[in-house]
Amino acid sequence: MTSSKRGILLVNLGSPDSTSTPDVRRYLGEFLMDERVIDYPFLARWIIINCFVLPFRPKRSAEAYRRIWTPQGSPLITLSRELEQLLRRQIDLPVALGMRYGTPSIRRSLEELRQGSPDLTEVLLIPLYPHYAMASYETVVIKTRDDLKAMGWNVTLNVLPPFYNQPAYLDAMEASLRPALEQPHDYLLFSYHGVPVRHLKKADCTGTHCMQRPDCCTQPSAVHGICYRHQSIYTTNAMVQRLQLQPGTYSSSFQSRFGRETWCTPYTDQELIRLARSGVKRLLVICPAFVSDCLETLEEIGMAGKESFLEHGGESLTLVPCLNGHPQWVKALRDWSLHFPQNWV
Protein backbone atom coordinates (compact mmCIF):
# COMPACT_ATOMS: atom_id res chain seq x y z
CA MET A 1 0.00 0.00 0.00
CA THR A 2 1.32 3.45 -0.93
CA SER A 3 0.34 6.51 1.05
CA SER A 4 -1.49 8.03 -1.92
CA LYS A 5 -3.96 5.14 -2.19
CA ARG A 6 -5.53 5.00 1.28
CA GLY A 7 -7.77 7.63 2.82
CA ILE A 8 -8.89 7.76 6.44
CA LEU A 9 -12.46 8.54 7.45
CA LEU A 10 -13.05 9.25 11.13
CA VAL A 11 -16.72 9.18 12.15
CA ASN A 12 -18.21 10.29 15.44
CA LEU A 13 -21.82 10.61 16.62
CA GLY A 14 -22.59 14.24 15.84
CA SER A 15 -24.21 17.25 17.46
CA PRO A 16 -26.85 19.91 16.81
CA ASP A 17 -25.65 22.93 14.84
CA SER A 18 -26.56 25.19 17.75
CA THR A 19 -28.37 25.17 21.07
CA SER A 20 -31.56 26.58 19.56
CA THR A 21 -34.59 24.36 20.07
CA PRO A 22 -35.27 24.04 16.29
CA ASP A 23 -31.68 22.90 15.63
CA VAL A 24 -31.84 20.41 18.49
CA ARG A 25 -35.21 19.16 17.21
CA ARG A 26 -33.78 18.54 13.73
CA TYR A 27 -30.80 16.73 15.18
CA LEU A 28 -32.91 14.54 17.49
CA GLY A 29 -35.29 13.76 14.64
CA GLU A 30 -32.46 12.44 12.48
CA PHE A 31 -30.88 10.56 15.37
CA LEU A 32 -33.98 8.94 16.83
CA MET A 33 -35.51 8.01 13.47
CA ASP A 34 -32.47 5.84 12.73
CA GLU A 35 -33.82 2.28 12.69
CA ARG A 36 -30.73 1.08 14.55
CA VAL A 37 -31.28 3.54 17.38
CA ILE A 38 -34.98 2.86 17.86
CA ASP A 39 -35.50 -0.40 16.04
CA TYR A 40 -39.29 -0.47 15.91
CA PRO A 41 -41.18 -0.70 12.58
CA PHE A 42 -41.13 2.61 10.73
CA LEU A 43 -44.72 3.64 11.46
CA ALA A 44 -44.44 2.89 15.19
CA ARG A 45 -41.09 4.68 15.33
CA TRP A 46 -42.50 7.72 13.49
CA ILE A 47 -45.46 7.98 15.85
CA ILE A 48 -43.31 7.66 18.98
CA ILE A 49 -40.75 10.22 17.83
CA ASN A 50 -43.06 12.78 16.25
CA CYS A 51 -45.97 12.56 18.68
CA PHE A 52 -44.35 11.80 22.02
CA VAL A 53 -40.68 12.84 21.84
CA LEU A 54 -40.08 15.78 19.52
CA PRO A 55 -42.88 17.96 20.93
CA PHE A 56 -41.24 17.90 24.37
CA ARG A 57 -37.64 16.65 24.48
CA PRO A 58 -35.86 19.22 22.25
CA LYS A 59 -36.44 22.06 24.72
CA ARG A 60 -34.96 20.05 27.61
CA SER A 61 -32.08 18.82 25.49
CA ALA A 62 -31.36 22.36 24.25
CA GLU A 63 -31.04 23.50 27.86
CA ALA A 64 -28.57 20.67 28.53
CA TYR A 65 -26.51 21.57 25.46
CA ARG A 66 -26.36 25.21 26.61
CA ARG A 67 -24.66 24.06 29.82
CA ILE A 68 -21.69 22.64 27.89
CA TRP A 69 -21.59 24.80 24.75
CA THR A 70 -18.37 26.73 24.20
CA PRO A 71 -17.56 29.84 22.15
CA GLN A 72 -16.24 27.41 19.52
CA GLY A 73 -19.50 25.44 19.49
CA SER A 74 -20.25 21.84 20.35
CA PRO A 75 -17.48 20.22 22.43
CA LEU A 76 -17.86 16.94 20.54
CA ILE A 77 -17.42 18.65 17.16
CA THR A 78 -14.55 20.83 18.38
CA LEU A 79 -12.68 17.95 20.01
CA SER A 80 -13.25 15.67 17.01
CA ARG A 81 -11.85 18.31 14.65
CA GLU A 82 -8.84 18.75 16.90
CA LEU A 83 -8.29 15.00 16.78
CA GLU A 84 -8.56 15.06 12.98
CA GLN A 85 -5.89 17.77 12.79
CA LEU A 86 -3.58 15.99 15.24
CA LEU A 87 -3.80 12.81 13.15
CA ARG A 88 -3.17 14.70 9.91
CA ARG A 89 0.08 16.03 11.33
CA GLN A 90 1.35 12.52 11.99
CA ILE A 91 0.49 10.69 8.77
CA ASP A 92 0.95 11.38 5.08
CA LEU A 93 -2.54 10.21 4.22
CA PRO A 94 -5.72 12.16 3.46
CA VAL A 95 -7.97 12.36 6.53
CA ALA A 96 -11.60 13.45 6.74
CA LEU A 97 -14.04 13.71 9.62
CA GLY A 98 -17.74 12.92 9.40
CA MET A 99 -20.67 12.73 11.79
CA ARG A 100 -23.35 10.08 11.69
CA TYR A 101 -25.96 12.74 12.46
CA GLY A 102 -25.79 16.45 11.77
CA THR A 103 -22.85 18.11 10.06
CA PRO A 104 -20.39 17.41 8.57
CA SER A 105 -22.22 14.39 7.19
CA ILE A 106 -20.53 11.15 6.21
CA ARG A 107 -21.47 11.80 2.57
CA ARG A 108 -19.86 15.24 2.64
CA SER A 109 -16.69 13.81 4.17
CA LEU A 110 -16.47 11.07 1.55
CA GLU A 111 -16.84 13.72 -1.16
CA GLU A 112 -14.03 15.66 0.49
CA LEU A 113 -11.76 12.61 0.31
CA ARG A 114 -12.63 11.90 -3.32
CA GLN A 115 -12.17 15.48 -4.48
CA GLY A 116 -8.94 15.96 -2.57
CA SER A 117 -7.40 12.61 -3.55
CA PRO A 118 -9.01 11.25 -6.73
CA ASP A 119 -6.43 8.43 -6.94
CA LEU A 120 -7.66 6.74 -3.74
CA THR A 121 -8.39 3.05 -4.07
CA GLU A 122 -9.20 2.40 -0.40
CA VAL A 123 -10.99 4.16 2.44
CA LEU A 124 -10.28 3.02 5.98
CA LEU A 125 -13.35 3.80 8.05
CA ILE A 126 -12.64 4.35 11.74
CA PRO A 127 -15.88 4.53 13.73
CA LEU A 128 -14.89 6.37 16.89
CA TYR A 129 -16.60 3.84 19.14
CA PRO A 130 -14.53 1.30 21.10
CA HIS A 131 -17.46 -1.12 21.51
CA TYR A 132 -19.92 -2.65 19.06
CA ALA A 133 -23.53 -1.51 19.27
CA MET A 134 -26.30 -1.28 16.69
CA ALA A 135 -26.93 2.35 17.56
CA SER A 136 -23.32 3.47 17.25
CA TYR A 137 -20.76 1.34 15.42
CA GLU A 138 -23.16 -0.60 13.19
CA THR A 139 -25.15 2.38 11.96
CA VAL A 140 -21.94 4.21 10.97
CA VAL A 141 -20.75 1.25 8.89
CA ILE A 142 -24.09 0.79 7.15
CA LYS A 143 -24.47 4.51 6.41
CA THR A 144 -20.95 4.74 4.97
CA ARG A 145 -21.58 1.79 2.68
CA ASP A 146 -24.88 3.26 1.54
CA ASP A 147 -23.31 6.65 0.83
CA LEU A 148 -20.47 5.12 -1.18
CA LYS A 149 -22.99 3.23 -3.27
CA ALA A 150 -25.09 6.35 -3.81
CA MET A 151 -21.97 8.25 -4.87
CA GLY A 152 -21.00 5.55 -7.33
CA TRP A 153 -17.47 5.65 -5.94
CA ASN A 154 -15.73 2.39 -6.76
CA VAL A 155 -13.34 2.32 -3.81
CA THR A 156 -12.58 -0.46 -1.35
CA LEU A 157 -14.03 0.19 2.08
CA ASN A 158 -12.15 -1.38 4.98
CA VAL A 159 -13.56 -0.93 8.46
CA LEU A 160 -11.58 -0.82 11.69
CA PRO A 161 -13.19 -3.32 14.09
CA PRO A 162 -14.27 -2.32 17.61
CA PHE A 163 -11.07 -1.68 19.55
CA TYR A 164 -12.28 -2.30 23.12
CA ASN A 165 -9.58 -4.96 23.65
CA GLN A 166 -6.77 -3.51 21.55
CA PRO A 167 -3.54 -2.83 23.46
CA ALA A 168 -3.13 0.59 21.83
CA TYR A 169 -6.56 1.73 23.03
CA LEU A 170 -5.98 0.29 26.49
CA ASP A 171 -2.56 1.96 26.63
CA ALA A 172 -4.21 5.31 25.90
CA MET A 173 -6.92 4.69 28.49
CA GLU A 174 -4.32 3.79 31.09
CA ALA A 175 -2.21 6.85 30.36
CA SER A 176 -5.29 9.07 30.56
CA LEU A 177 -6.54 7.57 33.82
CA ARG A 178 -3.35 7.30 35.87
CA PRO A 179 -3.04 11.03 36.72
CA ALA A 180 -6.60 11.02 38.10
CA LEU A 181 -5.89 7.95 40.22
CA GLU A 182 -2.98 9.78 41.84
CA GLN A 183 -5.45 12.28 43.32
CA PRO A 184 -7.30 11.48 46.58
CA HIS A 185 -10.37 9.37 45.84
CA ASP A 186 -12.42 6.54 47.34
CA TYR A 187 -13.90 4.82 44.30
CA LEU A 188 -13.72 4.59 40.50
CA LEU A 189 -16.87 4.14 38.41
CA PHE A 190 -16.61 3.02 34.78
CA SER A 191 -19.76 4.42 33.14
CA TYR A 192 -20.61 3.14 29.64
CA HIS A 193 -23.33 4.30 27.32
CA GLY A 194 -26.33 2.05 27.77
CA VAL A 195 -28.12 -0.08 25.18
CA PRO A 196 -31.44 -1.94 25.44
CA VAL A 197 -31.08 -5.58 26.45
CA ARG A 198 -33.19 -6.35 23.39
CA HIS A 199 -30.32 -5.09 21.21
CA LEU A 200 -28.00 -7.64 22.82
CA LYS A 201 -30.42 -10.39 21.84
CA LYS A 202 -30.58 -9.11 18.26
CA ALA A 203 -26.79 -9.33 18.18
CA ASP A 204 -27.04 -13.07 19.05
CA CYS A 205 -26.16 -12.65 22.69
CA THR A 206 -28.65 -12.74 25.55
CA GLY A 207 -26.26 -10.89 27.82
CA THR A 208 -26.87 -13.47 30.56
CA HIS A 209 -23.19 -14.48 30.59
CA CYS A 210 -22.14 -11.00 31.63
CA MET A 211 -25.08 -10.45 33.94
CA GLN A 212 -24.63 -13.64 35.94
CA ARG A 213 -20.89 -14.27 35.68
CA PRO A 214 -18.77 -11.09 35.61
CA ASP A 215 -15.61 -13.23 35.50
CA CYS A 216 -16.59 -14.48 32.04
CA CYS A 217 -15.50 -11.19 30.55
CA THR A 218 -11.84 -11.50 31.44
CA GLN A 219 -10.98 -12.82 27.97
CA PRO A 220 -12.41 -12.23 24.48
CA SER A 221 -14.56 -15.15 23.42
CA ALA A 222 -16.40 -16.16 20.28
CA VAL A 223 -19.31 -17.14 22.52
CA HIS A 224 -20.02 -13.47 23.11
CA GLY A 225 -19.78 -12.43 19.47
CA ILE A 226 -20.57 -8.73 19.33
CA CYS A 227 -22.15 -8.43 22.78
CA TYR A 228 -21.85 -4.78 23.80
CA ARG A 229 -22.07 -5.57 27.49
CA HIS A 230 -19.34 -8.19 27.27
CA GLN A 231 -17.05 -5.78 25.43
CA SER A 232 -17.68 -3.06 28.01
CA ILE A 233 -16.96 -5.32 30.97
CA TYR A 234 -13.88 -6.62 29.20
CA THR A 235 -12.55 -3.05 28.99
CA THR A 236 -13.18 -2.53 32.70
CA ASN A 237 -11.46 -5.78 33.64
CA ALA A 238 -8.48 -5.00 31.40
CA MET A 239 -8.03 -1.64 33.10
CA VAL A 240 -8.43 -3.21 36.55
CA GLN A 241 -5.61 -5.62 35.78
CA ARG A 242 -3.36 -2.94 34.34
CA LEU A 243 -3.92 -0.54 37.23
CA GLN A 244 -4.06 -3.25 39.91
CA LEU A 245 -7.29 -1.88 41.33
CA GLN A 246 -8.48 -3.57 44.51
CA PRO A 247 -11.90 -5.27 44.83
CA GLY A 248 -14.50 -2.95 46.27
CA THR A 249 -12.90 0.17 44.85
CA TYR A 250 -14.47 0.14 41.37
CA SER A 251 -17.49 -1.00 39.37
CA SER A 252 -19.18 -0.60 35.97
CA SER A 253 -22.53 0.93 35.09
CA PHE A 254 -24.52 2.10 32.05
CA GLN A 255 -25.92 5.56 31.39
CA SER A 256 -28.23 7.43 28.99
CA ARG A 257 -31.16 5.02 28.86
CA PHE A 258 -34.25 6.09 26.92
CA GLY A 259 -37.85 4.89 27.22
CA ARG A 260 -39.35 2.29 29.52
CA GLU A 261 -37.80 -0.97 28.37
CA THR A 262 -34.95 -2.72 30.19
CA TRP A 263 -31.45 -1.52 29.36
CA CYS A 264 -28.07 -2.83 30.48
CA THR A 265 -27.74 -2.59 34.24
CA PRO A 266 -26.77 -1.27 36.69
CA TYR A 267 -27.91 2.20 35.69
CA THR A 268 -25.37 4.96 36.29
CA ASP A 269 -27.83 7.46 37.76
CA GLN A 270 -28.90 4.89 40.34
CA GLU A 271 -25.30 3.85 41.04
CA LEU A 272 -24.31 7.42 41.80
CA ILE A 273 -26.99 7.60 44.47
CA ARG A 274 -26.14 4.14 45.84
CA LEU A 275 -22.44 4.94 46.10
CA ALA A 276 -23.09 8.24 47.85
CA ARG A 277 -25.43 6.61 50.34
CA SER A 278 -22.99 3.77 50.96
CA GLY A 279 -20.34 6.20 52.19
CA VAL A 280 -18.28 6.95 49.08
CA LYS A 281 -17.22 10.58 49.44
CA ARG A 282 -14.72 11.18 46.64
CA LEU A 283 -15.73 9.57 43.36
CA LEU A 284 -13.91 9.32 40.05
CA VAL A 285 -15.97 8.58 36.94
CA ILE A 286 -14.54 7.58 33.58
CA CYS A 287 -16.60 6.97 30.42
CA PRO A 288 -14.64 4.50 28.23
CA ALA A 289 -17.36 4.17 25.57
CA PHE A 290 -16.76 7.78 24.49
CA VAL A 291 -13.47 8.90 22.94
CA SER A 292 -14.54 12.57 22.81
CA ASP A 293 -16.19 14.53 25.59
CA CYS A 294 -19.79 15.34 24.75
CA LEU A 295 -23.23 15.92 26.24
CA GLU A 296 -23.26 12.44 27.80
CA THR A 297 -19.98 12.98 29.64
CA LEU A 298 -19.82 16.71 30.35
CA GLU A 299 -23.46 17.33 31.26
CA GLU A 300 -24.94 13.96 32.15
CA ILE A 301 -22.03 12.91 34.39
CA GLY A 302 -19.96 16.01 35.08
CA MET A 303 -22.93 18.25 35.91
CA ALA A 304 -26.24 16.42 36.49
CA GLY A 305 -24.56 13.29 37.83
CA LYS A 306 -22.31 15.30 40.10
CA GLU A 307 -25.28 17.24 41.48
CA SER A 308 -27.10 14.00 42.27
CA PHE A 309 -24.04 12.45 43.92
CA LEU A 310 -23.51 15.49 46.14
CA GLU A 311 -27.20 15.71 47.05
CA HIS A 312 -27.11 12.15 48.42
CA GLY A 313 -24.04 12.49 50.61
CA GLY A 314 -21.01 12.54 48.33
CA GLU A 315 -18.42 15.28 48.66
CA SER A 316 -16.75 15.37 45.23
CA LEU A 317 -17.21 13.81 41.81
CA THR A 318 -14.37 14.13 39.32
CA LEU A 319 -15.04 13.33 35.68
CA VAL A 320 -11.95 11.88 34.02
CA PRO A 321 -11.67 13.46 30.54
CA CYS A 322 -12.22 11.27 27.51
CA LEU A 323 -9.22 10.43 25.33
CA ASN A 324 -9.91 13.52 23.17
CA GLY A 325 -6.49 14.50 21.77
CA HIS A 326 -4.31 12.54 24.21
CA PRO A 327 -0.94 11.74 22.58
CA GLN A 328 -1.31 8.00 23.21
CA TRP A 329 -4.71 8.02 21.52
CA VAL A 330 -3.40 9.93 18.51
CA LYS A 331 -0.54 7.42 18.32
CA ALA A 332 -3.02 4.53 18.30
CA LEU A 333 -4.98 6.11 15.44
CA ARG A 334 -1.77 6.83 13.56
CA ASP A 335 -0.57 3.23 13.83
CA TRP A 336 -3.93 1.79 12.83
CA SER A 337 -4.19 4.20 9.90
CA LEU A 338 -0.78 3.29 8.57
CA HIS A 339 -0.65 -0.43 9.25
CA PHE A 340 -4.16 -1.87 9.52
CA PRO A 341 -4.74 -4.83 9.31
CA GLN A 342 -1.13 -5.90 9.84
CA ASN A 343 -1.00 -4.56 13.39
CA TRP A 344 -4.42 -5.86 14.45
CA VAL A 345 -4.46 -8.58 17.10
C-alpha positions in Angstrom: 0.0 0.0 0.0 1.3 3.5 -0.9 0.3 6.5 1.0 -1.5 8.0 -1.9 -4.0 5.1 -2.2 -5.5 5.0 1.3 -7.8 7.6 2.8 -8.9 7.8 6.4 -12.5 8.5 7.4 -13.1 9.2 11.1 -16.7 9.2 12.2 -18.2 10.3 15.4 -21.8 10.6 16.6 -22.6 14.2 15.8 -24.2 17.2 17.5 -26.9 19.9 16.8 -25.7 22.9 14.8 -26.6 25.2 17.7 -28.4 25.2 21.1 -31.6 26.6 19.6 -34.6 24.4 20.1 -35.3 24.0 16.3 -31.7 22.9 15.6 -31.8 20.4 18.5 -35.2 19.2 17.2 -33.8 18.5 13.7 -30.8 16.7 15.2 -32.9 14.5 17.5 -35.3 13.8 14.6 -32.5 12.4 12.5 -30.9 10.6 15.4 -34.0 8.9 16.8 -35.5 8.0 13.5 -32.5 5.8 12.7 -33.8 2.3 12.7 -30.7 1.1 14.5 -31.3 3.5 17.4 -35.0 2.9 17.9 -35.5 -0.4 16.0 -39.3 -0.5 15.9 -41.2 -0.7 12.6 -41.1 2.6 10.7 -44.7 3.6 11.5 -44.4 2.9 15.2 -41.1 4.7 15.3 -42.5 7.7 13.5 -45.5 8.0 15.9 -43.3 7.7 19.0 -40.8 10.2 17.8 -43.1 12.8 16.3 -46.0 12.6 18.7 -44.3 11.8 22.0 -40.7 12.8 21.8 -40.1 15.8 19.5 -42.9 18.0 20.9 -41.2 17.9 24.4 -37.6 16.6 24.5 -35.9 19.2 22.3 -36.4 22.1 24.7 -35.0 20.0 27.6 -32.1 18.8 25.5 -31.4 22.4 24.3 -31.0 23.5 27.9 -28.6 20.7 28.5 -26.5 21.6 25.5 -26.4 25.2 26.6 -24.7 24.1 29.8 -21.7 22.6 27.9 -21.6 24.8 24.7 -18.4 26.7 24.2 -17.6 29.8 22.1 -16.2 27.4 19.5 -19.5 25.4 19.5 -20.2 21.8 20.3 -17.5 20.2 22.4 -17.9 16.9 20.5 -17.4 18.6 17.2 -14.6 20.8 18.4 -12.7 18.0 20.0 -13.2 15.7 17.0 -11.9 18.3 14.7 -8.8 18.8 16.9 -8.3 15.0 16.8 -8.6 15.1 13.0 -5.9 17.8 12.8 -3.6 16.0 15.2 -3.8 12.8 13.2 -3.2 14.7 9.9 0.1 16.0 11.3 1.4 12.5 12.0 0.5 10.7 8.8 1.0 11.4 5.1 -2.5 10.2 4.2 -5.7 12.2 3.5 -8.0 12.4 6.5 -11.6 13.5 6.7 -14.0 13.7 9.6 -17.7 12.9 9.4 -20.7 12.7 11.8 -23.3 10.1 11.7 -26.0 12.7 12.5 -25.8 16.4 11.8 -22.8 18.1 10.1 -20.4 17.4 8.6 -22.2 14.4 7.2 -20.5 11.2 6.2 -21.5 11.8 2.6 -19.9 15.2 2.6 -16.7 13.8 4.2 -16.5 11.1 1.6 -16.8 13.7 -1.2 -14.0 15.7 0.5 -11.8 12.6 0.3 -12.6 11.9 -3.3 -12.2 15.5 -4.5 -8.9 16.0 -2.6 -7.4 12.6 -3.5 -9.0 11.2 -6.7 -6.4 8.4 -6.9 -7.7 6.7 -3.7 -8.4 3.1 -4.1 -9.2 2.4 -0.4 -11.0 4.2 2.4 -10.3 3.0 6.0 -13.4 3.8 8.0 -12.6 4.4 11.7 -15.9 4.5 13.7 -14.9 6.4 16.9 -16.6 3.8 19.1 -14.5 1.3 21.1 -17.5 -1.1 21.5 -19.9 -2.6 19.1 -23.5 -1.5 19.3 -26.3 -1.3 16.7 -26.9 2.4 17.6 -23.3 3.5 17.2 -20.8 1.3 15.4 -23.2 -0.6 13.2 -25.1 2.4 12.0 -21.9 4.2 11.0 -20.7 1.3 8.9 -24.1 0.8 7.1 -24.5 4.5 6.4 -20.9 4.7 5.0 -21.6 1.8 2.7 -24.9 3.3 1.5 -23.3 6.7 0.8 -20.5 5.1 -1.2 -23.0 3.2 -3.3 -25.1 6.3 -3.8 -22.0 8.2 -4.9 -21.0 5.5 -7.3 -17.5 5.7 -5.9 -15.7 2.4 -6.8 -13.3 2.3 -3.8 -12.6 -0.5 -1.4 -14.0 0.2 2.1 -12.1 -1.4 5.0 -13.6 -0.9 8.5 -11.6 -0.8 11.7 -13.2 -3.3 14.1 -14.3 -2.3 17.6 -11.1 -1.7 19.5 -12.3 -2.3 23.1 -9.6 -5.0 23.6 -6.8 -3.5 21.5 -3.5 -2.8 23.5 -3.1 0.6 21.8 -6.6 1.7 23.0 -6.0 0.3 26.5 -2.6 2.0 26.6 -4.2 5.3 25.9 -6.9 4.7 28.5 -4.3 3.8 31.1 -2.2 6.9 30.4 -5.3 9.1 30.6 -6.5 7.6 33.8 -3.3 7.3 35.9 -3.0 11.0 36.7 -6.6 11.0 38.1 -5.9 8.0 40.2 -3.0 9.8 41.8 -5.4 12.3 43.3 -7.3 11.5 46.6 -10.4 9.4 45.8 -12.4 6.5 47.3 -13.9 4.8 44.3 -13.7 4.6 40.5 -16.9 4.1 38.4 -16.6 3.0 34.8 -19.8 4.4 33.1 -20.6 3.1 29.6 -23.3 4.3 27.3 -26.3 2.0 27.8 -28.1 -0.1 25.2 -31.4 -1.9 25.4 -31.1 -5.6 26.5 -33.2 -6.3 23.4 -30.3 -5.1 21.2 -28.0 -7.6 22.8 -30.4 -10.4 21.8 -30.6 -9.1 18.3 -26.8 -9.3 18.2 -27.0 -13.1 19.0 -26.2 -12.7 22.7 -28.6 -12.7 25.6 -26.3 -10.9 27.8 -26.9 -13.5 30.6 -23.2 -14.5 30.6 -22.1 -11.0 31.6 -25.1 -10.4 33.9 -24.6 -13.6 35.9 -20.9 -14.3 35.7 -18.8 -11.1 35.6 -15.6 -13.2 35.5 -16.6 -14.5 32.0 -15.5 -11.2 30.5 -11.8 -11.5 31.4 -11.0 -12.8 28.0 -12.4 -12.2 24.5 -14.6 -15.2 23.4 -16.4 -16.2 20.3 -19.3 -17.1 22.5 -20.0 -13.5 23.1 -19.8 -12.4 19.5 -20.6 -8.7 19.3 -22.2 -8.4 22.8 -21.9 -4.8 23.8 -22.1 -5.6 27.5 -19.3 -8.2 27.3 -17.1 -5.8 25.4 -17.7 -3.1 28.0 -17.0 -5.3 31.0 -13.9 -6.6 29.2 -12.6 -3.0 29.0 -13.2 -2.5 32.7 -11.5 -5.8 33.6 -8.5 -5.0 31.4 -8.0 -1.6 33.1 -8.4 -3.2 36.5 -5.6 -5.6 35.8 -3.4 -2.9 34.3 -3.9 -0.5 37.2 -4.1 -3.2 39.9 -7.3 -1.9 41.3 -8.5 -3.6 44.5 -11.9 -5.3 44.8 -14.5 -3.0 46.3 -12.9 0.2 44.8 -14.5 0.1 41.4 -17.5 -1.0 39.4 -19.2 -0.6 36.0 -22.5 0.9 35.1 -24.5 2.1 32.1 -25.9 5.6 31.4 -28.2 7.4 29.0 -31.2 5.0 28.9 -34.2 6.1 26.9 -37.8 4.9 27.2 -39.3 2.3 29.5 -37.8 -1.0 28.4 -34.9 -2.7 30.2 -31.5 -1.5 29.4 -28.1 -2.8 30.5 -27.7 -2.6 34.2 -26.8 -1.3 36.7 -27.9 2.2 35.7 -25.4 5.0 36.3 -27.8 7.5 37.8 -28.9 4.9 40.3 -25.3 3.9 41.0 -24.3 7.4 41.8 -27.0 7.6 44.5 -26.1 4.1 45.8 -22.4 4.9 46.1 -23.1 8.2 47.8 -25.4 6.6 50.3 -23.0 3.8 51.0 -20.3 6.2 52.2 -18.3 7.0 49.1 -17.2 10.6 49.4 -14.7 11.2 46.6 -15.7 9.6 43.4 -13.9 9.3 40.0 -16.0 8.6 36.9 -14.5 7.6 33.6 -16.6 7.0 30.4 -14.6 4.5 28.2 -17.4 4.2 25.6 -16.8 7.8 24.5 -13.5 8.9 22.9 -14.5 12.6 22.8 -16.2 14.5 25.6 -19.8 15.3 24.7 -23.2 15.9 26.2 -23.3 12.4 27.8 -20.0 13.0 29.6 -19.8 16.7 30.4 -23.5 17.3 31.3 -24.9 14.0 32.2 -22.0 12.9 34.4 -20.0 16.0 35.1 -22.9 18.2 35.9 -26.2 16.4 36.5 -24.6 13.3 37.8 -22.3 15.3 40.1 -25.3 17.2 41.5 -27.1 14.0 42.3 -24.0 12.4 43.9 -23.5 15.5 46.1 -27.2 15.7 47.0 -27.1 12.2 48.4 -24.0 12.5 50.6 -21.0 12.5 48.3 -18.4 15.3 48.7 -16.8 15.4 45.2 -17.2 13.8 41.8 -14.4 14.1 39.3 -15.0 13.3 35.7 -11.9 11.9 34.0 -11.7 13.5 30.5 -12.2 11.3 27.5 -9.2 10.4 25.3 -9.9 13.5 23.2 -6.5 14.5 21.8 -4.3 12.5 24.2 -0.9 11.7 22.6 -1.3 8.0 23.2 -4.7 8.0 21.5 -3.4 9.9 18.5 -0.5 7.4 18.3 -3.0 4.5 18.3 -5.0 6.1 15.4 -1.8 6.8 13.6 -0.6 3.2 13.8 -3.9 1.8 12.8 -4.2 4.2 9.9 -0.8 3.3 8.6 -0.7 -0.4 9.3 -4.2 -1.9 9.5 -4.7 -4.8 9.3 -1.1 -5.9 9.8 -1.0 -4.6 13.4 -4.4 -5.9 14.4 -4.5 -8.6 17.1 
